[in-house]
Amino acid sequence: MSTEKVLKSIEKIAKEQEDFYKYLHSHPELSMEESNTANMVCEKLVSFGYDVQRIGGGIVGVLKNGEGKTVLYRADMDALPIKEISNLPYASSVTQKKLKGEMVPVMHACGHDFHVTAGIGAAWAMANNKDEWSGTYIALFQPGEELGCGSQSMVEDGLVEKIPHPDIAFAQHVLVAPKSGMVGVCPGPFLSTAASIDIKVYGKGSHGSMPHLSVDTVVLAANIVTRLQTIVAREINPMDMAVLTVGALNAGDTSNIIPQEAVIKINIRAYTDEVREHLIEAIKRTVKAECTASRSPKDPEFKIYNEYPPTINDKEAAFKLQEAFKKYLGEDRVEKDYQPMSASEDFSNIPNAFGIPYVFWGFGAYNKKEDILPNHNPAFAPDLHPTMETGTEAAIVAAMSYLEKNDIKKGL
């Protein structure tokens, strides 16, 4: 009955959790600038009795409770440069200066406020039910997920050396599927690796009436965009997932001037590093060839950024967690056949640095199934209940599936 008792205990903090969530939602902070959120998390963990460290812009609380496994649970803290139009009474009206100095509106449009709230709720529950489990629980709150650099920032600041070595790592994300109140676990590949690529190509400017004297970067860029579409269609195995999206093409300012430069912005996704590297190599090869064919006077330039690793759930751990969710949340709250997604996350940098298995799962945002607004929408507003409770419960069940005293006695 240990896990049931821990789950039952969070009823005591329901109002406090709701207030905490609403404050977070109305006070979002941009990636790698989450100072207020980090301070609040730090204060909470210290008050719960955790040993707390600031590492790479994040907060890590360690709670040692005798012999047993060590479990790491991660929550991301950052928000997005989006103006909120949700009409919630606690909607954000915050503006913040970006790293480059530009003032922008800020919103928790991806649900990281739910992640932090669930992480704090689970941290409280573990600290206030120490008779029900044995081992070490690590509550990690990460910055900068939206930029793909926050987890690596913590690793580079000595995370592996500064905290106990976990046996397993967990994380979750609020999503439009499954339905609110439910969780979904996908063994094996779940989220894609990703990267953004900016390409600058060079030509020779000219008056629009004299195109024969130019090297037209508009035509060059258009040819590149068209040719890039063949990479996934003709170079990638149809059994492998790959996405290549041209999100922007910028060249010139007026109708009668042929511009000297053009910029193409690309985003790629795949489930494996091998396919990702193939895409990057093929993009570079294709762009260089088109530049040569167009008599470009200068080699193209490539900038690769916002790189995300693949999220590949350990199958054994994922199946174990799935069964734990069915047992403690109920089979009707566990999505059947939860499928991989082409979204991306940087969480796996953390367990990969430790060389340990991990599971990343989804929990639902909306009670209804139609007319829902997805993550990153300016009106994104998950149903507060039961979304908040589900995230907290799921985090607790994940931890207790390795730390519950009954499981320890069985040698699990």
BELFENTA-V216845 format. One record per residue. N is the residue number from 0. RES is the residue in one letter. SS is DSSP state (a for helix, b for strand, c for the rest). BURIAL is I if it has 9 or more other C-alpha atoms within 8 Angstrom, else O. D_CENTER is the distance of its C-alpha to the mean C-alpha in Angstrom with 2 decimals. Layout:
n/res/ss/burial/d_center
N/RES/SS/BURIAL/D_CENTER
N/RES/SS/BURIAL/D_CENTER
This chain:
n/res/ss/burial/d_center
0/M/c/O/33.29
1/S/a/I/31.10
2/T/a/I/27.71
3/E/a/O/29.36
4/K/a/I/30.73
5/V/a/I/27.45
6/L/a/I/25.89
7/K/a/O/29.02
8/S/a/I/28.86
9/I/a/I/25.86
10/E/a/O/28.27
11/K/a/O/29.83
12/I/a/I/26.89
13/A/a/O/25.91
14/K/a/O/27.36
15/E/a/O/25.99
16/Q/a/I/22.44
17/E/a/I/22.87
18/D/a/O/24.27
19/F/a/I/21.50
20/Y/a/I/18.87
21/K/a/I/21.05
22/Y/a/I/21.49
23/L/a/I/17.80
24/H/a/I/17.40
25/S/a/I/20.45
26/H/c/O/19.59
27/P/c/I/16.14
28/E/c/I/15.52
29/L/b/I/13.95
30/S/c/I/11.67
31/M/c/I/13.89
32/E/c/O/16.43
33/E/c/I/15.55
34/S/a/O/19.06
35/N/a/O/20.25
36/T/a/I/17.30
37/A/a/I/17.56
38/N/a/O/21.30
39/M/a/O/21.15
40/V/a/I/18.98
41/C/a/I/21.41
42/E/a/O/24.40
43/K/a/I/23.31
44/L/a/I/22.72
45/V/a/I/26.02
46/S/a/O/27.82
47/F/a/I/26.68
48/G/c/O/28.17
49/Y/c/I/25.28
50/D/b/I/25.83
51/V/b/I/23.29
52/Q/b/O/22.26
53/R/b/O/20.39
54/I/b/I/18.64
55/G/c/I/16.98
56/G/c/I/16.16
57/G/b/I/14.79
58/I/b/I/16.94
59/V/b/I/17.99
60/G/b/I/20.57
61/V/b/I/22.71
62/L/b/I/25.07
63/K/b/O/27.74
64/N/b/I/29.86
65/G/c/O/32.25
66/E/c/O/32.02
67/G/c/I/29.35
68/K/c/I/25.89
69/T/b/I/23.09
70/V/b/I/19.79
71/L/b/I/16.57
72/Y/b/I/14.13
73/R/b/I/10.96
74/A/b/I/9.54
75/D/b/I/7.59
76/M/c/I/10.24
77/D/c/I/9.91
78/A/b/I/11.10
79/L/b/I/12.03
80/P/c/I/15.49
81/I/c/I/16.70
82/K/c/I/20.01
83/E/c/I/19.81
84/I/c/O/22.44
85/S/c/I/21.71
86/N/c/O/25.13
87/L/c/O/23.92
88/P/c/O/26.44
89/Y/c/O/23.75
90/A/c/I/21.95
91/S/c/I/20.86
92/S/c/I/23.47
93/V/c/I/21.96
94/T/b/O/22.26
95/Q/b/I/21.10
96/K/b/I/22.00
97/K/c/I/19.43
98/L/c/O/19.77
99/K/c/O/22.30
100/G/c/O/24.28
101/E/c/O/23.71
102/M/b/O/23.66
103/V/b/I/21.12
104/P/b/I/20.37
105/V/c/I/17.21
106/M/b/I/15.56
107/H/c/I/12.94
108/A/c/I/12.25
109/C/c/I/8.83
110/G/c/I/10.15
111/H/a/I/8.93
112/D/a/I/12.72
113/F/a/I/13.02
114/H/a/I/10.75
115/V/a/I/13.02
116/T/a/I/16.02
117/A/a/I/15.56
118/G/a/I/15.08
119/I/a/I/18.21
120/G/a/I/20.06
121/A/a/I/19.57
122/A/a/I/20.58
123/W/a/I/23.65
124/A/a/I/24.54
125/M/a/I/24.49
126/A/a/I/26.57
127/N/c/O/29.02
128/N/c/I/29.65
129/K/a/I/30.35
130/D/a/O/33.37
131/E/a/I/31.24
132/W/b/I/29.28
133/S/c/I/29.79
134/G/b/I/27.66
135/T/b/I/24.96
136/Y/b/I/21.84
137/I/b/I/19.17
138/A/b/I/16.92
139/L/b/I/14.29
140/F/b/I/12.57
141/Q/b/I/10.30
142/P/c/I/10.53
143/G/c/I/9.09
144/E/a/I/5.33
145/E/a/I/6.35
146/L/a/O/9.00
147/G/c/I/7.63
148/C/c/I/10.40
149/G/a/I/9.94
150/S/a/I/9.96
151/Q/a/I/12.71
152/S/a/I/14.48
153/M/a/I/14.96
154/V/a/I/16.16
155/E/a/O/18.49
156/D/c/O/19.86
157/G/c/I/21.20
158/L/a/I/18.82
159/V/a/I/20.44
160/E/a/O/23.87
161/K/a/O/23.44
162/I/c/O/22.38
163/P/c/O/23.78
164/H/c/O/22.64
165/P/c/I/20.57
166/D/c/I/21.67
167/I/b/I/18.45
168/A/b/I/14.84
169/F/b/I/12.90
170/A/b/I/9.62
171/Q/b/I/9.04
172/H/b/I/7.55
173/V/b/I/10.25
174/L/b/I/11.09
175/V/b/I/14.41
176/A/b/I/15.48
177/P/b/I/17.04
178/K/b/I/19.40
179/S/b/I/19.06
180/G/c/I/20.44
181/M/c/I/19.24
182/V/b/I/16.72
183/G/b/I/15.97
184/V/c/I/15.77
185/C/c/I/15.81
186/P/c/I/17.63
187/G/b/O/17.08
188/P/b/I/14.72
189/F/b/I/11.95
190/L/b/I/9.19
191/S/c/I/10.57
192/T/b/I/10.98
193/A/b/I/11.17
194/A/b/I/13.21
195/S/b/I/15.06
196/I/b/I/18.80
197/D/b/I/21.41
198/I/b/I/24.93
199/K/b/I/28.11
200/V/b/I/31.37
201/Y/b/I/34.85
202/G/c/I/38.06
203/K/b/I/41.36
204/G/c/I/41.81
205/S/b/I/44.83
206/H/b/I/46.48
207/G/c/I/45.50
208/S/c/O/49.16
209/M/c/O/49.19
210/P/a/I/46.25
211/H/a/O/48.34
212/L/a/O/48.04
213/S/c/I/44.24
214/V/b/I/41.33
215/D/c/I/39.30
216/T/a/I/35.58
217/V/a/I/34.92
218/V/a/O/36.49
219/L/a/I/34.85
220/A/a/I/31.33
221/A/a/O/32.16
222/N/a/I/33.40
223/I/a/I/30.27
224/V/a/I/28.04
225/T/a/O/30.39
226/R/a/I/30.64
227/L/a/I/26.89
228/Q/a/I/26.82
229/T/a/I/28.92
230/I/a/I/26.51
231/V/a/I/24.42
232/A/a/O/27.60
233/R/a/O/29.93
234/E/a/O/28.23
235/I/c/I/25.44
236/N/c/O/26.57
237/P/c/O/26.33
238/M/c/O/24.95
239/D/c/I/21.84
240/M/c/O/18.93
241/A/b/I/18.62
242/V/b/I/17.79
243/L/b/I/19.33
244/T/b/O/19.18
245/V/b/I/21.41
246/G/b/O/20.01
247/A/b/O/22.81
248/L/b/I/26.31
249/N/b/O/28.24
250/A/c/I/31.89
251/G/c/I/34.94
252/D/c/O/35.98
253/T/c/O/39.25
254/S/c/O/41.13
255/N/c/O/43.90
256/I/b/I/42.14
257/I/b/I/40.56
258/P/c/I/37.70
259/Q/c/I/37.46
260/E/b/I/33.67
261/A/b/I/30.80
262/V/b/I/27.03
263/I/b/I/24.76
264/K/b/I/20.96
265/I/b/I/19.16
266/N/b/I/15.74
267/I/b/I/15.66
268/R/b/I/13.81
269/A/b/I/15.15
270/Y/c/I/14.82
271/T/c/I/16.74
272/D/a/I/17.26
273/E/a/O/20.83
274/V/a/I/20.21
275/R/a/I/17.85
276/E/a/O/20.71
277/H/a/O/23.22
278/L/a/I/21.61
279/I/a/O/21.63
280/E/a/O/25.20
281/A/a/I/26.38
282/I/a/I/25.09
283/K/a/I/26.92
284/R/a/O/29.98
285/T/a/I/30.20
286/V/a/I/29.88
287/K/a/I/32.45
288/A/a/O/34.82
289/E/a/I/34.73
290/C/a/I/35.38
291/T/a/O/38.31
292/A/a/O/39.66
293/S/c/O/39.55
294/R/c/O/41.34
295/S/c/I/38.54
296/P/c/O/40.15
297/K/c/O/37.10
298/D/c/I/34.32
299/P/c/I/30.94
300/E/b/O/28.17
301/F/b/I/24.61
302/K/b/O/21.62
303/I/b/I/18.42
304/Y/b/O/15.30
305/N/b/I/11.52
306/E/b/I/11.53
307/Y/b/I/8.81
308/P/c/I/10.36
309/P/c/I/10.81
310/T/b/I/9.78
311/I/b/I/13.38
312/N/b/I/14.37
313/D/c/I/17.74
314/K/a/O/20.14
315/E/a/O/22.55
316/A/a/I/20.13
317/A/a/I/18.38
318/F/a/I/21.86
319/K/a/O/22.92
320/L/a/I/20.11
321/Q/a/I/20.85
322/E/a/O/24.47
323/A/a/I/23.78
324/F/a/I/21.94
325/K/a/I/24.96
326/K/a/O/27.37
327/Y/a/I/26.11
328/L/a/I/24.35
329/G/c/I/26.66
330/E/a/O/26.51
331/D/a/O/26.37
332/R/a/I/22.97
333/V/b/I/21.35
334/E/c/I/20.46
335/K/c/O/22.61
336/D/c/O/21.47
337/Y/c/O/17.75
338/Q/c/O/16.77
339/P/c/O/14.16
340/M/c/O/11.95
341/S/c/I/11.62
342/A/c/O/8.08
343/S/c/I/5.88
344/E/c/I/3.39
345/D/c/I/5.70
346/F/c/I/6.63
347/S/a/I/9.63
348/N/a/I/11.25
349/I/a/I/12.45
350/P/a/I/14.28
351/N/a/I/15.35
352/A/a/I/17.01
353/F/a/I/18.91
354/G/c/O/19.68
355/I/c/I/18.88
356/P/b/I/17.66
357/Y/b/I/14.53
358/V/b/I/13.40
359/F/b/I/10.12
360/W/b/I/11.35
361/G/b/I/11.19
362/F/b/I/13.54
363/G/b/I/15.39
364/A/c/I/15.60
365/Y/c/I/19.06
366/N/c/O/22.51
367/K/c/O/23.79
368/K/c/O/22.93
369/E/c/O/24.23
370/D/c/O/23.65
371/I/c/O/20.14
372/L/c/I/17.88
373/P/c/O/14.35
374/N/c/I/11.11
375/H/c/I/11.82
376/N/c/O/15.49
377/P/c/I/17.70
378/A/c/I/19.17
379/F/c/I/16.13
380/A/c/O/17.71
381/P/c/O/16.95
382/D/c/I/20.09
383/L/a/O/20.26
384/H/a/O/22.27
385/P/a/I/21.64
386/T/a/I/17.86
387/M/a/I/18.06
388/E/a/I/20.43
389/T/a/I/18.58
390/G/a/I/15.40
391/T/a/I/17.88
392/E/a/I/20.06
393/A/a/I/17.48
394/A/a/I/16.42
395/I/a/I/20.18
396/V/a/I/21.12
397/A/a/I/18.69
398/A/a/I/20.21
399/M/a/I/23.69
400/S/a/I/23.63
401/Y/a/I/24.08
402/L/a/I/25.86
403/E/b/I/28.29
404/K/a/I/31.83
405/N/a/O/33.05
406/D/a/I/30.56
407/I/a/I/31.57
408/K/a/O/35.20
409/K/c/O/34.53
410/G/c/O/33.04
411/L/c/O/29.61
